[in-house]
Amino acid sequence: MEEGQLLAQIQEKLKRQRYRSTSHAEQEREAEKIGIDDIEEALVSRRAEVIESYPNEARGRSCLVPGFDAQGSPLHMVCGLAAENVVIDTVYRPRPDQWANWRKRRRPKL
């Protein structure tokens, strides 16, 4: 499955409210004060894209999707496709010490 198709499936399920968050994602969301509406906005925004794909995850195919909330702030979400739902495994705001920009990781210092 192409990354564009994967994102299209994620967005379609999200628009139909066919998603859930793991307890880990909920803990991160609360810790970073990210609203559910921010996640929804970021995942369906035109600027959302798949920047990393994890096709061989034990829980099924997943990917890292950056998007932007209504205020224009970047969010990262790791999403997986279950049979009928999108599963949001992780959600966070990219930190400058780990990300050169919202879509490119910094290389670890050796």
C-alpha positions as a Markdown table, in Angstrom:
| # | Residue | x | y | z |
|---|---|---|---|---|
| 1 | Met | 0.0 | 0.0 | 0.0 |
| 2 | Glu | 1.3 | 3.4 | -1.0 |
| 3 | Glu | 1.8 | 6.0 | 1.7 |
| 4 | Gly | -0.8 | 8.3 | 0.0 |
| 5 | Gln | -3.3 | 5.5 | 0.1 |
| 6 | Leu | -2.5 | 4.8 | 3.7 |
| 7 | Leu | -3.1 | 8.4 | 4.7 |
| 8 | Ala | -6.3 | 8.5 | 2.6 |
| 9 | Gln | -7.6 | 5.5 | 4.6 |
| 10 | Ile | -6.6 | 7.1 | 7.9 |
| 11 | Gln | -8.4 | 10.4 | 7.0 |
| 12 | Glu | -11.5 | 8.7 | 5.7 |
| 13 | Lys | -11.9 | 6.6 | 8.9 |
| 14 | Leu | -11.2 | 9.7 | 11.0 |
| 15 | Lys | -13.9 | 11.7 | 9.2 |
| 16 | Arg | -16.3 | 8.9 | 10.1 |
| 17 | Gln | -15.2 | 9.0 | 13.7 |
| 18 | Arg | -13.8 | 5.5 | 13.3 |
| 19 | Tyr | -10.7 | 5.9 | 15.6 |
| 20 | Arg | -9.5 | 5.2 | 19.1 |
| 21 | Ser | -6.5 | 6.1 | 21.1 |
| 22 | Thr | -4.3 | 3.8 | 23.1 |
| 23 | Ser | -3.8 | 4.5 | 26.8 |
| 24 | His | -0.3 | 5.5 | 26.0 |
| 25 | Ala | -1.5 | 8.1 | 23.4 |
| 26 | Glu | -4.0 | 9.4 | 26.0 |
| 27 | Gln | -1.3 | 9.9 | 28.6 |
| 28 | Glu | 0.8 | 11.8 | 26.1 |
| 29 | Arg | -2.1 | 13.9 | 24.9 |
| 30 | Glu | -3.0 | 14.9 | 28.5 |
| 31 | Ala | 0.7 | 15.6 | 29.4 |
| 32 | Glu | 1.2 | 17.8 | 26.4 |
| 33 | Lys | -2.3 | 19.4 | 26.7 |
| 34 | Ile | -3.3 | 18.3 | 23.2 |
| 35 | Gly | -7.0 | 18.4 | 22.6 |
| 36 | Ile | -8.9 | 15.7 | 20.7 |
| 37 | Asp | -10.0 | 18.3 | 18.3 |
| 38 | Asp | -6.4 | 19.2 | 17.7 |
| 39 | Ile | -5.6 | 15.6 | 16.7 |
| 40 | Glu | -8.6 | 15.4 | 14.4 |
| 41 | Glu | -7.7 | 18.7 | 12.8 |
| 42 | Ala | -4.0 | 17.7 | 12.3 |
| 43 | Leu | -4.8 | 14.3 | 10.8 |
| 44 | Val | -7.3 | 15.7 | 8.2 |
| 45 | Ser | -5.3 | 18.8 | 7.4 |
| 46 | Arg | -4.1 | 19.3 | 3.9 |
| 47 | Arg | -0.5 | 19.4 | 5.2 |
| 48 | Ala | -0.8 | 16.0 | 6.8 |
| 49 | Glu | 1.5 | 13.4 | 5.3 |
| 50 | Val | 3.1 | 10.1 | 6.1 |
| 51 | Ile | 6.8 | 10.7 | 6.8 |
| 52 | Glu | 7.7 | 7.3 | 8.3 |
| 53 | Ser | 6.1 | 4.0 | 7.6 |
| 54 | Tyr | 6.3 | 0.9 | 9.8 |
| 55 | Pro | 4.9 | -1.9 | 7.7 |
| 56 | Asn | 6.1 | -4.8 | 9.9 |
| 57 | Glu | 4.8 | -3.7 | 13.3 |
| 58 | Ala | 3.5 | -6.6 | 15.5 |
| 59 | Arg | 0.1 | -4.8 | 15.8 |
| 60 | Gly | -0.1 | -4.2 | 12.1 |
| 61 | Arg | 1.0 | -1.5 | 9.7 |
| 62 | Ser | 1.4 | 1.9 | 11.2 |
| 63 | Cys | 3.0 | 5.2 | 10.2 |
| 64 | Leu | 4.1 | 8.6 | 11.6 |
| 65 | Val | 1.8 | 11.4 | 10.4 |
| 66 | Pro | 2.7 | 15.0 | 11.1 |
| 67 | Gly | -0.1 | 17.5 | 10.8 |
| 68 | Phe | -1.1 | 20.9 | 12.1 |
| 69 | Asp | -3.7 | 21.9 | 14.6 |
| 70 | Ala | -6.1 | 24.9 | 14.1 |
| 71 | Gln | -3.4 | 27.3 | 15.5 |
| 72 | Gly | -0.8 | 26.0 | 13.0 |
| 73 | Ser | 1.3 | 24.1 | 15.5 |
| 74 | Pro | 2.7 | 20.8 | 14.3 |
| 75 | Leu | 1.6 | 17.5 | 15.9 |
| 76 | His | 3.0 | 14.0 | 15.3 |
| 77 | Met | 0.7 | 11.0 | 15.5 |
| 78 | Val | 1.7 | 7.4 | 15.1 |
| 79 | Cys | -1.4 | 5.7 | 13.6 |
| 80 | Gly | -2.2 | 2.1 | 12.8 |
| 81 | Leu | -5.0 | 0.7 | 10.7 |
| 82 | Ala | -7.1 | -1.9 | 12.4 |
| 83 | Ala | -10.0 | -3.7 | 10.7 |
| 84 | Glu | -12.5 | -0.9 | 11.1 |
| 85 | Asn | -10.6 | 1.8 | 13.0 |
| 86 | Val | -7.6 | 3.9 | 13.1 |
| 87 | Val | -5.6 | 3.3 | 16.3 |
| 88 | Ile | -3.6 | 6.3 | 17.5 |
| 89 | Asp | -0.7 | 4.9 | 19.3 |
| 90 | Thr | 1.3 | 8.0 | 20.0 |
| 91 | Val | 0.7 | 11.8 | 19.9 |
| 92 | Tyr | 3.1 | 14.5 | 20.7 |
| 93 | Arg | 4.5 | 17.9 | 19.7 |
| 94 | Pro | 7.8 | 17.5 | 18.0 |
| 95 | Arg | 10.7 | 18.8 | 20.2 |
| 96 | Pro | 13.4 | 20.9 | 18.6 |
| 97 | Asp | 16.1 | 18.8 | 20.3 |
| 98 | Gln | 14.8 | 15.7 | 18.4 |
| 99 | Trp | 13.5 | 17.3 | 15.2 |
| 100 | Ala | 15.3 | 19.7 | 12.9 |
| 101 | Asn | 11.8 | 20.8 | 11.7 |
| 102 | Trp | 8.4 | 19.2 | 11.9 |
| 103 | Arg | 9.2 | 16.5 | 9.4 |
| 104 | Lys | 13.0 | 15.8 | 9.7 |
| 105 | Arg | 14.6 | 14.0 | 12.6 |
| 106 | Arg | 17.9 | 15.3 | 14.0 |
| 107 | Arg | 20.7 | 12.8 | 13.7 |
| 108 | Pro | 21.9 | 11.5 | 17.1 |
| 109 | Lys | 25.2 | 13.0 | 18.2 |
| 110 | Leu | 28.0 | 10.3 | 18.3 |
